């Protein structure tokens, strides 16, 4: 597998809102996947293949796997940076994530998601990524 270009990385900065806290006053674990999604959308937008472009190209890209490793809890109003890195694209989209504390730079969480292409006309899974993805990545 080729090393991804730096253009295949994006990050977003967020502050943890009150409504994302659980009764223990820490960020509920399920919200981390939403933070991953925000960074993944920024990454996909940067290559011109966000969800509307996926739909227009005739492919859906459902998430089939999510992994999250929680190292430190997130708290109210904590400013975080969520980084997304495209690491696989030939047969599936694999995006790795890092959540960092903006004040200290400490790693708080890491994880990944895997998505596969599904032909929307036939509703069948594609065993390799469609040509449109390679075109968007500048790989011919």
C-alpha positions in Angstrom: 0.0 0.0 0.0 1.2 3.5 -0.8 1.8 6.1 1.8 -1.1 8.6 1.9 -0.5 12.2 0.8 -0.6 14.9 3.4 -3.7 16.2 1.5 -5.4 13.0 2.8 -5.4 14.3 6.3 -7.7 16.9 7.9 -8.5 18.0 11.4 -11.3 19.9 13.1 -11.3 21.7 16.4 -14.3 21.4 18.8 -15.3 22.3 22.3 -17.2 19.7 24.3 -20.7 21.0 24.9 -22.7 20.5 28.1 -25.3 18.3 26.3 -22.5 15.7 25.4 -21.8 15.0 29.1 -23.1 11.9 31.0 -24.2 11.9 34.6 -20.6 11.5 35.7 -19.9 14.9 34.0 -17.6 13.5 31.4 -18.2 13.2 27.6 -20.4 10.1 26.9 -18.5 7.5 25.0 -20.9 7.4 22.1 -20.2 11.0 21.1 -16.6 10.2 20.1 -17.9 8.5 17.0 -19.7 11.8 16.0 -16.5 13.7 16.5 -14.8 11.2 14.2 -17.5 11.8 11.7 -16.9 15.5 11.7 -13.2 15.0 10.9 -14.0 12.4 8.3 -16.5 14.8 6.6 -13.8 17.5 6.5 -11.3 15.0 5.0 -13.8 13.8 2.3 -14.7 17.4 1.5 -11.0 18.2 1.0 -10.8 15.6 -1.8 -14.1 16.6 -3.3 -15.8 13.3 -2.5 -18.2 14.1 0.4 -21.5 12.3 0.8 -23.4 14.2 -1.8 -20.7 13.5 -4.4 -20.7 9.9 -3.3 -24.4 9.7 -3.9 -24.1 11.5 -7.3 -21.4 9.0 -8.3 -23.8 6.1 -7.7 -22.1 4.7 -4.6 -23.0 4.6 -0.9 -20.1 4.1 1.6 -21.6 2.6 4.8 -19.4 2.3 7.8 -18.9 -1.4 8.6 -16.4 -1.1 11.4 -15.7 1.4 14.2 -12.8 1.1 16.8 -12.3 3.5 19.6 -9.5 3.4 22.3 -10.3 5.8 25.1 -7.2 7.0 26.9 -8.4 10.1 28.8 -11.9 11.4 29.3 -13.2 14.6 27.7 -14.7 17.3 29.9 -17.1 20.2 29.6 -15.7 23.0 27.3 -12.5 21.1 26.7 -11.0 22.2 23.4 -10.0 19.3 21.3 -8.5 18.6 17.8 -9.8 15.6 15.9 -7.4 14.5 13.2 -8.5 12.1 10.4 -6.0 10.3 8.2 -6.9 8.3 5.1 -4.8 5.1 5.4 -6.5 2.6 3.0 -8.4 3.3 -0.2 -7.8 0.4 -2.6 -10.6 -2.0 -1.5 -12.2 0.1 1.3 -11.9 3.4 3.0 -10.0 3.2 6.3 -9.7 6.4 8.2 -7.6 6.6 11.4 -8.3 9.2 14.0 -6.6 11.0 16.9 -8.2 13.2 19.4 -5.8 15.6 21.1 -6.2 18.2 23.8 -5.6 21.6 22.2 -4.0 23.0 25.4 -1.5 20.3 26.1 -1.2 18.3 22.8 -1.8 15.1 24.8 -3.5 12.2 23.0 -6.9 11.6 24.5 -8.4 9.0 22.1 -7.5 7.1 18.9 -9.6 5.0 16.6 -10.5 4.1 13.1 -13.5 3.5 10.8 -13.8 1.3 7.8 -16.3 1.9 4.9 -17.0 -0.1 1.8 -18.4 1.0 -1.5 -21.9 -0.3 -2.3 -23.3 0.1 -5.9 -26.6 2.0 -5.2 -28.3 0.6 -8.3 -27.7 -3.1 -7.5 -27.2 -2.7 -3.7 -24.1 -5.0 -4.0 -20.9 -4.5 -2.2 -17.9 -3.6 -4.4 -14.8 -5.8 -3.8 -12.5 -2.9 -4.8 -13.0 0.9 -4.6 -14.6 2.4 -7.7 -12.6 4.4 -10.1 -14.2 7.7 -9.0 -12.4 7.4 -5.6 -9.0 7.0 -7.3 -9.8 10.0 -9.5 -10.6 12.1 -6.5 -7.4 11.1 -4.8 -5.4 11.8 -7.9 -4.4 8.2 -8.5 -5.0 6.9 -12.0 
